[in-house]
Amino acid sequence: MSDGLISSSALAADLVRLGVRPGEALMIHASLRAIGPVEGGAAGVIAALDTAVGPDGTLMMILGAVVAHEWVNQKPEAERAALLAEVAPYDPLTSPVLPEVGYLAEAFRIAPGTMVNDNPSGRFAARGARGAELLRNSPWDDYYGPDSPLDRLCQMGGRVLRLGASPDTTTVLHYAEYLADLPEKRRVRRHYRVMSPDGPETRSVESLDDENGIVAWDGEDYFALILKAYRETGRARTGKVGRADSELIDAADIVRFGAAWMSDNLA
């Protein structure tokens, strides 16, 4: 560390001490502020992550997308097609990430070698050896459900790496929502203007309600409650990365845990 800055190599060493292994697949949630000042900023953090997993490893992040015509989805569904008829189509390659996802995700998106999928509601980015496998032909509807990048991460034995992230931010639990045994789950349908091989078209996206929750719930954010309960099992690896309280979590394990918790508590 020089002049108060954390070097990328020191950050990579912290990741290895936490338990990050060469060749593995990681889904990243991180707060740059919590990590502390890093040489090279967000690019230095990405370099440390690349170093820790090595050339055979894979990194993935959820991006979301700033879509200029998202306001249309606040209108009655019958009105949306007409409202979208003349708007510019969404571009998955140039649209910035949602601000609440954080600047690291935007830096990750634009980093050389990163690929993105095209879904405006469920846009992921990945880089590394199995990035294309995570994103290729991912589903348009139910983009967090079966055969989604989240499901594929679980199938390949991937883990979730949380670096000072908010406790309600564990995206893989959206996959658990699909597996939870509940009598009824809320669904939503959004509409977007997108580019198809034949030119601009209006297309719907249907999924479980990942914005307001799959059931009415008045308590603390249930993702945060699930993460807290999971931590209490002792199955997460914990430690410091930079200045951030961090954890490594087996993706498939927390999905199973989360689905069971939802089945027991959200019914």
Steps between C-alpha positions, in 0.01 A plus 500: 500500500643842402354841580205321654422316176450122491690338216324266261748225592423544872130476424558182299692355795206584729267318263719190506512509881121520503492181296468603136643221284658508154260376233177555690189696400401791723203734503613833641314748722724779626511847651803694384460731798511206741809351332685829536720698260666266252779585257330527163156538656232261374736372229746402772228301678410319176867425440525349849195283437642384165830417669335304782298271272772481235465442125276196551264686733176685432339811647138612473303804615139611478471832315141597442466776241411866473224491238377842390146375440465303827232752605263330258475203738330725755212548255204261450611203296249568220664837433862389486529379140380835362730694733799290393434513127732790425762483777863408441569129567691388805866419429642236738859580400493871583232544771659587837433282805236598753659753739395302807701200378817701553791640302702177511232338282529781245880468496458122465259550208739717299820310586664337197407133481164533677188374321136585572167339423218695337218490756403849625348361821751224571824630349813322620866545412767231514868463419748216500514140390132408546341842457337410169362180654331702773338748262443323168131472401388594849120513530312819417206431731568376855857622459584406861335158479590159355788509249574862592857616567420452870394138446808440286727648768354251747539210258868574445570513874546875506509719806378846599767746611369789708742785568335739743174475308159591639334208686199514267724447196542131422358466149523121487210492750274608214557150363395363839169686454427274204571188705307601813187293565233771524135482395513823302778733387461849360603549139562808288510581129711785363526630145803631311595623158788279387695433184420175318653360179210663313533837672349661811216315668302519824551195718370395842704353784318285759641383833437462868478841667867560580444866585227484767528136609319183400251534788371786713754540780503779758815406692868562441618417149479123484824464305678670792328267747600194297861616480506560877357154569746341256795674665388359833546146365874568472512382138625829356874571493563843648790743518631836388567599140659841508299665775175321416335232710469229238363152449509209258180299467428186300232613252304174482508464879353842574240448227383178666507670839315804369231296325433306820490822707251657258285187498486509882462874554327656199206263465 
